[in-house]
């Protein structure tokens, strides 16, 4: 097991040192970080992508074909807060 030098999180750094410290911190703590990303973030991103895809394919194209262009914007704005808001929150 490697012995890592502790990172002082309150140290004042310039722009380049912040990137180096960030990647060093991730390298030291990836065993706890990666499962959290895989099991928490990835499912939410996938669900958000599915909702955004459903919105773009079904709502946008079906409203044009069904209602024409006269009522298009009313239907889009009505569905906007339902699907897109949920997708953006999840993403």
N, C-alpha and C positions, 0 to 999 in steps of 0.2 A: 504494500500500500504506500502510495506516495504521500509525502508530508508537504502540505501546501502552506505557503506564507499567508497569514491572515490579511485580509483586505480591510483597510480603514475606510469605512463608508462615509465618514464625515470630512475626509480630506478635501481640500480645495484643489481642483484639477483644471487644466486647460482642456480645450476641445478634444485633442487627440488622446490625451490621457484618460478621458471619460470612456472612449470607445475601448481602449485597452483594458481598463478596469472592468468594464461590462463583460467583455468576452472572457476575461480571466475568472470573473465570478461565475459565469455560466459554465465554464470548463470545470471549475471546482465543484459545482453543485448540480451537474447534469443528471445524476442518478435520482435525485428528488424532483428535478424540474421536468424531465421528459415524460414520466408517467402522468404528471398533472396536465401537461399539454395534450398528451394523447387521449386521456380518458375524460377530460373536461372540455377542452377547447375544440378538438376535432369534431365530436358529435354535434356541437352547437353550430359550427361552421357548415357542416354537411346539411343540417336541417334548414339553416338559413339559405343555403344555395338552392335547395329543393323548393322552398317557398318563393324565392326570387324567380326561379325558373318557371314555376307554375304561374306566377303573376305575369311574367313577360309573355309566355306562350298563350295561356288561356284568356286572361283578362284583356290584354291589349288586342290580340288578333280576333278573338271571338266577338268582342264588342263592336269592332268595325264591320265584321261580316253580318252580325245579327241586327244591329241598330243603325248602321250607316254612320256617316260622319256628323249628322245633326245632333245626336245625343251622345256622341263619343266621349266628350270631355266631362259630361256629368257623370257617366258611369265610371270613368277612370278616377275622378276625384272621390267618388263614393267608395270605391274599392281600395284607393291608395292608402288610407289610414289603416285598413285591416291587414292586408298582405305585406305591403312594403315596410310598414312600421315594425311588424314582427320580424321580418327578415333583417332589417337593419339592427334591431336590438340583438338578435342572435349573432349576426356577423360582427 
